[in-house]
């Protein structure tokens, strides 16, 4: 697979400890090559997504879209790398997404609009198949609803250069490979929290986007634990959040 780009610098806090292994670490290789049919079946049986805290002054609703398609018998996900000239979160990898606008009928419409604006994804080509756990960020005062949608085939996408440097097409099997996933515990117990990382070719996917991918992949591989204590992803550094939208 060709190199996609350089890795970003991640601002870690003073206290960092190793976290848990990947939920799917014990699975054989054949269980880590999901097809789009596998994803559809898993999300059809998935539990209701956990809600995020939406209370408080100035809290903004936002949504992201995880677009999936099949190529060479494997499910792939579309991600974006944020443009380097932006003032914040430059070079970070995320799903297409952003804040809800007054004209959006609902948050699903927000996710589709943002994907169209950022990578020219045709909203008519997307079939909604599921919804992941909602997240809440502190510094941006946003709660995020992640939607999962399927595409009829590999899409022809164009990055909007004012927002997106590169469109990434990542096989789910790459994300599930040994050595790609890791978890760190940031902060001092009992106030520490898990931060999820995926080290893919040329990029580090982390933070809110990493948490969403972990949720999706655990559901797809049948390793999701509904009894697991849920920690909504927030910024333990108090200075920066992984990008989830403009």
C-alpha positions as CSV (number, residue, x, y, z in Angstrom):
1,X,0.0,0.0,0.0
2,X,1.5,3.4,-0.9
3,X,2.6,5.9,1.8
4,X,-0.2,8.3,2.5
5,X,1.7,11.1,4.3
6,X,3.6,12.1,7.4
7,X,2.5,11.5,10.9
8,X,1.3,14.3,13.1
9,X,2.7,15.4,16.5
10,X,0.3,14.5,19.3
11,X,0.3,16.7,22.4
12,X,0.3,14.2,25.3
13,X,-0.2,15.2,28.9
14,X,2.4,14.6,31.6
15,X,0.8,11.3,32.8
16,X,0.4,8.6,30.2
17,X,0.0,4.8,30.9
18,X,-0.5,1.9,28.6
19,X,-4.2,0.9,28.2
20,X,-6.1,-2.2,27.2
21,X,-5.4,-4.4,24.2
22,X,-7.7,-4.3,21.2
23,X,-11.0,-6.1,21.9
24,X,-10.4,-8.2,18.7
25,X,-6.8,-9.0,19.6
26,X,-7.6,-12.7,20.2
27,X,-9.4,-13.3,16.9
28,X,-7.9,-15.3,14.1
29,X,-6.9,-13.5,10.9
30,X,-10.0,-14.7,9.0
31,X,-12.2,-12.9,11.5
32,X,-10.4,-9.7,10.8
33,X,-11.3,-9.3,7.1
34,X,-14.9,-8.1,7.3
35,X,-17.0,-7.7,4.2
36,X,-19.7,-5.1,3.8
37,X,-22.3,-7.8,4.4
38,X,-20.6,-8.5,7.7
39,X,-20.8,-4.8,8.7
40,X,-24.5,-4.6,7.7
41,X,-25.4,-7.7,9.7
42,X,-23.4,-6.5,12.8
43,X,-25.0,-3.1,12.8
44,X,-28.5,-4.6,12.3
45,X,-28.0,-6.5,15.6
46,X,-26.2,-3.7,17.4
47,X,-27.5,-2.3,20.7
48,X,-28.9,1.2,20.9
49,X,-26.0,3.8,20.8
50,X,-25.1,5.3,24.1
51,X,-26.2,8.9,24.3
52,X,-23.8,11.8,25.2
53,X,-24.5,14.6,27.6
54,X,-26.2,17.4,25.7
55,X,-26.8,19.7,28.6
56,X,-25.1,23.0,29.2
57,X,-24.8,26.5,27.8
58,X,-23.6,26.8,24.2
59,X,-23.6,23.1,23.5
60,X,-23.6,22.5,19.7
61,X,-24.9,19.4,18.0
62,X,-22.7,17.9,15.3
63,X,-22.6,14.8,13.2
64,X,-20.0,12.7,11.3
65,X,-20.4,10.1,8.6
66,X,-18.5,6.8,8.4
67,X,-18.9,5.9,4.6
68,X,-18.2,2.3,3.9
69,X,-17.9,0.4,0.6
70,X,-16.6,-2.9,-0.6
71,X,-13.5,-3.5,-2.8
72,X,-11.7,-6.7,-3.5
73,X,-14.1,-8.6,-1.1
74,X,-13.3,-6.3,1.9
75,X,-15.1,-3.4,3.5
76,X,-13.3,0.0,3.3
77,X,-13.9,3.2,5.2
78,X,-13.5,6.7,3.9
79,X,-11.6,9.2,6.1
80,X,-10.1,12.6,5.6
81,X,-6.9,14.3,6.5
82,X,-7.5,17.9,7.6
83,X,-5.7,20.6,5.6
84,X,-2.3,21.8,6.9
85,X,-3.1,25.5,6.5
86,X,-6.0,25.5,9.0
87,X,-5.6,27.2,12.3
88,X,-6.6,24.2,14.4
89,X,-6.3,20.5,14.2
90,X,-4.2,20.6,11.0
91,X,-3.3,17.3,9.6
92,X,-5.6,15.3,11.8
93,X,-7.5,12.3,10.4
94,X,-11.3,12.3,10.8
95,X,-14.6,11.3,9.4
96,X,-16.3,13.9,7.2
97,X,-18.6,15.9,9.6
98,X,-19.3,19.1,11.4
99,X,-21.8,21.2,13.2
100,X,-25.5,21.3,12.5
101,X,-26.8,24.2,10.5
102,X,-30.3,25.8,10.9
103,X,-31.3,24.5,7.4
104,X,-30.4,20.9,8.2
105,X,-33.6,18.8,8.7
106,X,-31.8,16.6,11.3
107,X,-28.3,15.4,12.2
108,X,-28.3,12.7,9.5
109,X,-28.8,15.6,7.0
110,X,-25.9,17.4,8.7
111,X,-23.6,14.4,8.2
112,X,-24.6,14.1,4.5
113,X,-24.2,17.8,3.8
114,X,-20.7,17.9,5.4
115,X,-19.6,14.8,3.5
116,X,-20.7,16.5,0.3
117,X,-19.0,19.7,1.1
118,X,-15.7,18.1,2.2
119,X,-15.2,15.3,-0.3
120,X,-18.1,15.7,-2.9
121,X,-19.8,12.6,-1.7
122,X,-23.2,12.3,-3.4
123,X,-25.8,12.1,-0.6
124,X,-28.1,10.0,-2.9
125,X,-25.4,7.3,-3.0
126,X,-25.4,6.8,0.8
127,X,-27.6,4.2,2.6
128,X,-27.8,4.6,6.4
129,X,-27.2,1.4,8.2
130,X,-26.4,2.4,11.8
131,X,-25.3,4.8,14.4
132,X,-22.4,4.6,16.9
133,X,-22.1,5.8,20.5
134,X,-22.5,9.5,20.8
135,X,-19.5,11.5,22.1
136,X,-19.1,14.8,23.9
137,X,-16.1,17.1,23.7
138,X,-15.3,19.7,26.3
139,X,-13.3,22.4,24.6
140,X,-15.5,22.6,21.5
141,X,-18.7,22.3,23.5
142,X,-20.0,19.8,21.0
143,X,-21.8,16.5,21.1
144,X,-21.3,14.3,18.1
145,X,-23.6,11.7,16.6
146,X,-21.6,9.3,14.3
147,X,-23.6,7.7,11.5
148,X,-22.6,4.7,9.4
149,X,-23.6,4.6,5.7
150,X,-22.8,2.3,2.8
151,X,-21.9,3.1,-0.8
152,X,-22.7,1.0,-3.8
153,X,-19.0,0.8,-4.7
154,X,-15.7,2.7,-4.5
155,X,-16.6,6.4,-4.8
156,X,-15.0,9.1,-6.8
157,X,-14.3,11.7,-4.3
158,X,-12.7,15.2,-4.5
159,X,-11.1,16.9,-1.5
160,X,-12.2,20.4,-0.8
161,X,-8.8,22.0,-0.4
162,X,-9.9,24.7,2.0
163,X,-10.7,21.9,4.5
164,X,-9.3,18.6,3.4
165,X,-5.7,17.7,2.3
166,X,-6.4,14.1,1.3
167,X,-9.1,11.6,1.2
168,X,-8.1,8.2,2.7
169,X,-9.6,4.9,1.7
170,X,-8.7,2.4,4.5
171,X,-9.6,-1.3,4.5
172,X,-11.1,-2.3,7.8
173,X,-8.7,-5.3,7.8
174,X,-5.8,-2.8,8.0
175,X,-7.3,-1.3,11.1
176,X,-7.8,-4.8,12.6
177,X,-4.2,-6.0,12.0
178,X,-1.9,-6.7,14.9
179,X,0.2,-3.7,15.9
180,X,-2.1,-1.1,14.4
181,X,-4.3,-0.5,17.5
182,X,-3.2,0.7,20.9
183,X,-4.8,2.4,23.9
184,X,-3.2,4.9,26.3
185,X,-4.6,6.2,29.6
186,X,-4.2,9.9,29.9
187,X,-4.3,11.7,33.2
188,X,-4.1,10.7,36.9
189,X,-6.4,8.0,38.2
190,X,-9.3,8.0,38.9
191,X,-9.7,11.0,36.5
192,X,-7.7,9.3,33.7
193,X,-9.4,8.3,30.5
194,X,-8.7,6.0,27.5
195,X,-7.3,7.5,24.3
196,X,-7.5,5.2,21.2
197,X,-4.8,5.1,18.5
198,X,-4.7,3.4,15.1
199,X,-1.3,3.6,13.4
200,X,-2.1,3.2,9.7
201,X,0.2,3.8,6.7
202,X,1.4,7.3,7.0
203,X,-1.1,8.5,9.6
204,X,-2.1,8.3,13.2
205,X,-5.9,8.1,13.8
206,X,-6.6,9.0,17.4
207,X,-9.0,10.7,19.9
208,X,-12.6,11.0,19.0
209,X,-12.2,9.5,15.6
210,X,-10.2,6.6,17.1
211,X,-12.9,6.0,19.7
212,X,-15.6,5.9,16.9
213,X,-13.5,3.4,14.9
214,X,-13.0,1.2,18.0
215,X,-16.8,1.2,18.6
216,X,-17.5,0.3,14.9
217,X,-14.8,-2.4,14.7
218,X,-15.8,-4.0,18.0
219,X,-19.4,-4.3,16.8
220,X,-18.3,-5.6,13.4
221,X,-16.0,-8.3,15.0
222,X,-18.5,-9.3,17.6
223,X,-16.2,-8.2,20.4
224,X,-18.3,-5.3,21.6
225,X,-19.0,-5.5,25.4
226,X,-22.3,-3.7,26.2
227,X,-21.4,-3.9,29.9
228,X,-18.2,-2.1,29.4
229,X,-18.0,1.2,31.4
230,X,-18.4,4.0,28.9
231,X,-16.1,6.9,29.0
232,X,-17.3,9.7,26.6
233,X,-14.2,11.0,24.9
234,X,-13.0,14.4,26.1
235,X,-9.8,16.3,26.0
236,X,-7.6,15.5,29.0
237,X,-5.0,18.1,27.9
238,X,-7.5,20.9,28.3
239,X,-6.1,22.5,25.2
240,X,-7.0,20.5,22.1
241,X,-9.5,18.0,20.8
242,X,-9.1,15.7,17.8
243,X,-11.1,17.1,15.0
244,X,-14.6,16.0,14.5
245,X,-15.8,18.8,12.2
246,X,-15.1,22.4,11.4
